[in-house]
Amino acid sequence: MSRFTPYACKYIGYLIAKGKLNLDLHYYIDGNILKASNRAFLDQFTLGEDVESKTSTSLPVKFAISLLTDRNGRIKLNIPVEGDISDPDFSIAGTVFQIIRNLIMKAATSPFSLIASAFGGGEELQYTDFEPGSADLSEAALKKLRILADAVNEHPEIKVELMGGFDPESDRKTIEKNRFNSYIKQAKYNDLSRKERASMTPEEVAIKPDEYEKYLKAAWKKAPFKKEKNFIGLVKSQPVPVMEKMLRDYCVVSDGELRTLALERTEKCENYLVSTGQVDATRLFMVEPDTGKREPGAPATAVEVNIR
């Protein structure tokens, strides 16, 4: 590909160190108009030193090439060419490289669109979504991760950053609600016979409307927060709204717990990519949750995926 070096310097600001370009060409000429559909194979395409060029891009070209290159060191492209062969400025080589340059730019600016075209999916691959309050991978999330794993394995030079997220409102509200309900369910579970407890978990316990006050009170009594006592030292009974408020206040979720939830979501994604997707763990990086650094419009409860 040495003859393409002047174009590489002009458009992407690098010399070409090595590489071989094979073209499967199909030409159609009508008068002076050339139309060609080409299948291009770039083998071991490697950039050399960078050079100064006023027309070159400032985008991360080497990253883009790594995203285009498969595990065998090849880049496979479909390159349509059209032009007037009587035009002295028309050059097949120059046109081909401009198209290659455009594909490199697309890879640099929209890596997930590139993955989508090869593996299915789309820009939504950048986010692995979770239900509020949960770190469980849904079937939709697993599908995204399967596609991501295939793409990462096909392009051995790229690395993946995973940044877990949380929604201070929906995550906190859901966890607090679930925690409140779990205390009441546990109170009824403790009341069941040994045989009944063996057939279900506390989460599977159903609280009937006429049982609610009884087990709310049991949960309230068991919770280790301070309660008002009567003159003989026994815990003083409280109306339902008071017991509910005290128990809900005890279920408040801290910011630290939300951060832990975000990390747990990240770990679930990482574990799946490594164990099921067979992605090399050294290519995955967990990023500290930071809602201020997430992409604009990113789903708050999702793990954000970035390719580097």
C-alpha positions as a Python dict, from the first residue, in 0.01 Angstrom:
ca = {
    (1, 'M'): (0, 0, 0),
    (2, 'S'): (300, 230, -25),
    (3, 'R'): (150, 415, -323),
    (4, 'F'): (-134, 526, -96),
    (5, 'T'): (104, 700, 146),
    (6, 'P'): (51, 1049, -6),
    (7, 'Y'): (-326, 1008, 48),
    (8, 'A'): (-273, 877, 399),
    (9, 'C'): (-57, 1178, 483),
    (10, 'K'): (-312, 1417, 336),
    (11, 'Y'): (-630, 1274, 488),
    (12, 'I'): (-533, 1102, 812),
    (13, 'G'): (-190, 1246, 895),
    (14, 'Y'): (10, 921, 901),
    (15, 'L'): (259, 735, 687),
    (16, 'I'): (168, 379, 595),
    (17, 'A'): (416, 139, 756),
    (18, 'K'): (289, -174, 583),
    (19, 'G'): (-14, -344, 441),
    (20, 'K'): (-149, -509, 130),
    (21, 'L'): (-463, -405, -56),
    (22, 'N'): (-649, -664, -262),
    (23, 'L'): (-940, -550, -475),
    (24, 'D'): (-1212, -756, -635),
    (25, 'L'): (-1317, -509, -904),
    (26, 'H'): (-1632, -489, -1114),
    (27, 'Y'): (-1629, -198, -1360),
    (28, 'Y'): (-1902, -50, -1577),
    (29, 'I'): (-1814, 232, -1818),
    (30, 'D'): (-2078, 439, -1996),
    (31, 'G'): (-1906, 697, -2209),
    (32, 'N'): (-1666, 872, -1974),
    (33, 'I'): (-1852, 772, -1658),
    (34, 'L'): (-1697, 493, -1457),
    (35, 'K'): (-1904, 297, -1207),
    (36, 'A'): (-1737, 27, -1002),
    (37, 'S'): (-1834, -194, -713),
    (38, 'N'): (-1527, -315, -532),
    (39, 'R'): (-1464, -555, -251),
    (40, 'A'): (-1147, -451, -74),
    (41, 'F'): (-930, -654, 160),
    (42, 'L'): (-665, -469, 359),
    (43, 'D'): (-422, -714, 513),
    (44, 'Q'): (-199, -612, 807),
    (45, 'F'): (-276, -243, 744),
    (46, 'T'): (-42, -61, 982),
    (47, 'L'): (23, 309, 1023),
    (48, 'G'): (369, 449, 1073),
    (49, 'E'): (482, 788, 1199),
    (50, 'D'): (242, 1077, 1212),
    (51, 'V'): (303, 1372, 980),
    (52, 'E'): (181, 1729, 979),
    (53, 'S'): (-106, 1794, 741),
    (54, 'K'): (-353, 2080, 733),
    (55, 'T'): (-614, 1855, 572),
    (56, 'S'): (-580, 1555, 806),
    (57, 'T'): (-833, 1468, 1073),
    (58, 'S'): (-785, 1511, 1446),
    (59, 'L'): (-994, 1201, 1523),
    (60, 'P'): (-835, 889, 1681),
    (61, 'V'): (-739, 717, 1357),
    (62, 'K'): (-547, 426, 1509),
    (63, 'F'): (-840, 340, 1733),
    (64, 'A'): (-1071, 343, 1432),
    (65, 'I'): (-845, 110, 1238),
    (66, 'S'): (-829, -130, 1532),
    (67, 'L'): (-1209, -136, 1532),
    (68, 'L'): (-1217, -215, 1160),
    (69, 'T'): (-948, -485, 1180),
    (70, 'D'): (-1062, -840, 1251),
    (71, 'R'): (-882, -1109, 1449),
    (72, 'N'): (-684, -1210, 1137),
    (73, 'G'): (-547, -860, 1084),
    (74, 'R'): (-773, -792, 789),
    (75, 'I'): (-1015, -516, 702),
    (76, 'K'): (-1295, -613, 465),
    (77, 'L'): (-1474, -331, 284),
    (78, 'N'): (-1726, -276, 8),
    (79, 'I'): (-1610, 28, -190),
    (80, 'P'): (-1830, 172, -466),
    (81, 'V'): (-1644, 409, -700),
    (82, 'E'): (-1798, 649, -949),
    (83, 'G'): (-1639, 926, -1151),
    (84, 'D'): (-1560, 1088, -1484),
    (85, 'I'): (-1247, 926, -1625),
    (86, 'S'): (-1193, 1228, -1853),
    (87, 'D'): (-1148, 1450, -1548),
    (88, 'P'): (-773, 1495, -1488),
    (89, 'D'): (-837, 1518, -1113),
    (90, 'F'): (-1016, 1184, -1103),
    (91, 'S'): (-808, 904, -955),
    (92, 'I'): (-932, 557, -869),
    (93, 'A'): (-662, 521, -605),
    (94, 'G'): (-747, 858, -456),
    (95, 'T'): (-1122, 786, -458),
    (96, 'V'): (-1071, 445, -299),
    (97, 'F'): (-862, 595, -20),
    (98, 'Q'): (-1111, 874, 42),
    (99, 'I'): (-1379, 608, 94),
    (100, 'I'): (-1146, 418, 328),
    (101, 'R'): (-1084, 745, 509),
    (102, 'N'): (-1459, 804, 547),
    (103, 'L'): (-1502, 457, 695),
    (104, 'I'): (-1221, 527, 939),
    (105, 'M'): (-1394, 849, 1040),
    (106, 'K'): (-1721, 663, 1093),
    (107, 'A'): (-1547, 406, 1309),
    (108, 'A'): (-1388, 681, 1519),
    (109, 'T'): (-1707, 880, 1570),
    (110, 'S'): (-1974, 608, 1575),
    (111, 'P'): (-1812, 280, 1682),
    (112, 'F'): (-2142, 123, 1784),
    (113, 'S'): (-2294, 192, 1444),
    (114, 'L'): (-2003, 2, 1294),
    (115, 'I'): (-2061, -289, 1532),
    (116, 'A'): (-2429, -283, 1445),
    (117, 'S'): (-2363, -319, 1074),
    (118, 'A'): (-2145, -626, 1131),
    (119, 'F'): (-2311, -799, 1426),
    (120, 'G'): (-2664, -664, 1455),
    (121, 'G'): (-2799, -420, 1711),
    (122, 'G'): (-2723, -49, 1703),
    (123, 'E'): (-2625, 250, 1912),
    (124, 'E'): (-2827, 98, 2197),
    (125, 'L'): (-2540, -149, 2244),
    (126, 'Q'): (-2364, 130, 2432),
    (127, 'Y'): (-2601, 81, 2725),
    (128, 'T'): (-2689, -232, 2918),
    (129, 'D'): (-3015, -149, 3094),
    (130, 'F'): (-3130, -259, 3437),
    (131, 'E'): (-3464, -230, 3612),
    (132, 'P'): (-3472, 28, 3893),
    (133, 'G'): (-3331, -114, 4215),
    (134, 'S'): (-3200, -428, 4044),
    (135, 'A'): (-2865, -565, 3926),
    (136, 'D'): (-3020, -865, 3748),
    (137, 'L'): (-2948, -902, 3377),
    (138, 'S'): (-3266, -917, 3170),
    (139, 'E'): (-3291, -1117, 2848),
    (140, 'A'): (-3265, -792, 2651),
    (141, 'A'): (-2948, -701, 2839),
    (142, 'L'): (-2800, -1046, 2779),
    (143, 'K'): (-2868, -1011, 2405),
    (144, 'K'): (-2676, -684, 2394),
    (145, 'L'): (-2385, -834, 2585),
    (146, 'R'): (-2371, -1135, 2351),
    (147, 'I'): (-2340, -903, 2050),
    (148, 'L'): (-2080, -691, 2229),
    (149, 'A'): (-1875, -1000, 2319),
    (150, 'D'): (-1876, -1116, 1955),
    (151, 'A'): (-1759, -774, 1839),
    (152, 'V'): (-1484, -747, 2100),
    (153, 'N'): (-1356, -1096, 2025),
    (154, 'E'): (-1349, -1020, 1653),
    (155, 'H'): (-1139, -706, 1708),
    (156, 'P'): (-853, -802, 1941),
    (157, 'E'): (-697, -455, 1963),
    (158, 'I'): (-993, -278, 2121),
    (159, 'K'): (-1060, -244, 2491),
    (160, 'V'): (-1390, -190, 2672),
    (161, 'E'): (-1474, 39, 2961),
    (162, 'L'): (-1780, -34, 3174),
    (163, 'M'): (-1931, 240, 3389),
    (164, 'G'): (-2223, 145, 3609),
    (165, 'G'): (-2498, 395, 3672),
    (166, 'F'): (-2777, 460, 3918),
    (167, 'D'): (-3078, 685, 3938),
    (168, 'P'): (-3093, 867, 4273),
    (169, 'E'): (-3472, 876, 4251),
    (170, 'S'): (-3601, 556, 4092),
    (171, 'D'): (-3331, 326, 4232),
    (172, 'R'): (-3359, 467, 4581),
    (173, 'K'): (-3739, 460, 4580),
    (174, 'T'): (-3753, 102, 4451),
    (175, 'I'): (-3494, -33, 4696),
    (176, 'E'): (-3662, 138, 4991),
    (177, 'K'): (-4001, -1, 4889),
    (178, 'N'): (-3863, -352, 4844),
    (179, 'R'): (-3677, -333, 5174),
    (180, 'F'): (-3990, -216, 5359),
    (181, 'N'): (-4196, -499, 5209),
    (182, 'S'): (-3927, -757, 5281),
    (183, 'Y'): (-3935, -677, 5654),
    (184, 'I'): (-4310, -736, 5662),
    (185, 'K'): (-4284, -1056, 5456),
    (186, 'Q'): (-4005, -1182, 5682),
    (187, 'A'): (-4230, -1124, 5982),
    (188, 'K'): (-4498, -1349, 5833),
    (189, 'Y'): (-4237, -1603, 5717),
    (190, 'N'): (-4115, -1634, 6074),
    (191, 'D'): (-4475, -1713, 6174),
    (192, 'L'): (-4508, -2005, 5932),
    (193, 'S'): (-4460, -2367, 6022),
    (194, 'R'): (-4132, -2537, 5940),
    (195, 'K'): (-4301, -2727, 5657),
    (196, 'E'): (-4442, -2406, 5507),
    (197, 'R'): (-4105, -2229, 5532),
    (198, 'A'): (-3938, -2519, 5351),
    (199, 'S'): (-4166, -2470, 5050),
    (200, 'M'): (-4095, -2100, 4987),
    (201, 'T'): (-3857, -1811, 5044),
    (202, 'P'): (-3945, -1495, 5240),
    (203, 'E'): (-3971, -1306, 4909),
    (204, 'E'): (-4245, -1543, 4795),
    (205, 'V'): (-4464, -1476, 5097),
    (206, 'A'): (-4792, -1296, 5018),
    (207, 'I'): (-4938, -1050, 5267),
    (208, 'K'): (-5317, -1038, 5265),
    (209, 'P'): (-5487, -706, 5336),
    (210, 'D'): (-5627, -829, 5668),
    (211, 'E'): (-5276, -945, 5773),
    (212, 'Y'): (-5095, -624, 5691),
    (213, 'E'): (-5129, -446, 6028),
    (214, 'K'): (-5033, -760, 6222),
    (215, 'Y'): (-4710, -819, 6036),
    (216, 'L'): (-4629, -449, 6003),
    (217, 'K'): (-4638, -436, 6381),
    (218, 'A'): (-4423, -749, 6410),
    (219, 'A'): (-4166, -604, 6170),
    (220, 'W'): (-4175, -267, 6346),
    (221, 'K'): (-4114, -430, 6685),
    (222, 'K'): (-3822, -636, 6554),
    (223, 'A'): (-3649, -344, 6381),
    (224, 'P'): (-3360, -220, 6599),
    (225, 'F'): (-3451, 148, 6613),
    (226, 'K'): (-3550, 327, 6932),
    (227, 'K'): (-3918, 305, 7027),
    (228, 'E'): (-4119, 490, 7287),
    (229, 'K'): (-4192, 290, 7603),
    (230, 'N'): (-4476, 316, 7854),
    (231, 'F'): (-4442, 375, 8226),
    (232, 'I'): (-4364, 10, 8302),
    (233, 'G'): (-4091, -13, 8036),
    (234, 'L'): (-4278, -193, 7759),
    (235, 'V'): (-4279, -74, 7401),
    (236, 'K'): (-4571, 157, 7352),
    (237, 'S'): (-4813, 68, 7073),
    (238, 'Q'): (-4835, 309, 6780),
    (239, 'P'): (-5096, 366, 6508),
    (240, 'V'): (-5030, 220, 6162),
    (241, 'P'): (-4914, 550, 6000),
    (242, 'V'): (-4654, 603, 6274),
    (243, 'M'): (-4522, 247, 6249),
    (244, 'E'): (-4506, 277, 5871),
    (245, 'K'): (-4311, 603, 5887),
    (246, 'M'): (-4065, 471, 6142),
    (247, 'L'): (-4005, 153, 5942),
    (248, 'R'): (-3974, 343, 5613),
    (249, 'D'): (-3725, 583, 5772),
    (250, 'Y'): (-3526, 280, 5879),
    (251, 'C'): (-3524, 158, 5517),
    (252, 'V'): (-3367, 473, 5377),
    (253, 'V'): (-3099, 401, 5114),
    (254, 'S'): (-2768, 587, 5138),
    (255, 'D'): (-2565, 729, 4849),
    (256, 'G'): (-2303, 467, 4926),
    (257, 'E'): (-2556, 189, 4867),
    (258, 'L'): (-2647, 339, 4529),
    (259, 'R'): (-2280, 343, 4433),
    (260, 'T'): (-2256, -21, 4539),
    (261, 'L'): (-2556, -102, 4319),
    (262, 'A'): (-2386, 65, 4022),
    (263, 'L'): (-2070, -138, 4082),
    (264, 'E'): (-2271, -458, 4114),
    (265, 'R'): (-2434, -386, 3776),
    (266, 'T'): (-2090, -333, 3624),
    (267, 'E'): (-1960, -657, 3773),
    (268, 'K'): (-2257, -851, 3635),
    (269, 'C'): (-2177, -724, 3284),
    (270, 'E'): (-1806, -792, 3320),
    (271, 'N'): (-1863, -1143, 3457),
    (272, 'Y'): (-2096, -1228, 3170),
    (273, 'L'): (-1855, -1099, 2905),
    (274, 'V'): (-1570, -1303, 3056),
    (275, 'S'): (-1747, -1624, 3155),
    (276, 'T'): (-2003, -1659, 2877),
    (277, 'G'): (-1873, -1423, 2609),
    (278, 'Q'): (-1516, -1553, 2647),
    (279, 'V'): (-1372, -1200, 2639),
    (280, 'D'): (-1019, -1169, 2780),
    (281, 'A'): (-1058, -1004, 3121),
    (282, 'T'): (-748, -789, 3061),
    (283, 'R'): (-942, -604, 2790),
    (284, 'L'): (-1221, -498, 3025),
    (285, 'F'): (-1198, -204, 3260),
    (286, 'M'): (-1446, -109, 3534),
    (287, 'V'): (-1481, 268, 3563),
    (288, 'E'): (-1582, 436, 3887),
    (289, 'P'): (-1953, 535, 3874),
    (290, 'D'): (-1981, 906, 3802),
    (291, 'T'): (-2313, 1044, 3688),
    (292, 'G'): (-2140, 1365, 3583),
    (293, 'K'): (-1921, 1189, 3324),
    (294, 'R'): (-2192, 985, 3156),
    (295, 'E'): (-2292, 1059, 2798),
    (296, 'P'): (-2582, 1307, 2763),
    (297, 'G'): (-2908, 1116, 2748),
    (298, 'A'): (-2757, 797, 2888),
    (299, 'P'): (-3013, 585, 3078),
    (300, 'A'): (-2944, 647, 3447),
    (301, 'T'): (-2981, 285, 3558),
    (302, 'A'): (-2769, 141, 3274),
    (303, 'V'): (-2409, 32, 3251),
    (304, 'E'): (-2245, 256, 2991),
    (305, 'V'): (-2010, 80, 2751),
    (306, 'N'): (-1724, 266, 2584),
    (307, 'I'): (-1480, 120, 2332),
    (308, 'R'): (-1120, 242, 2341),
}
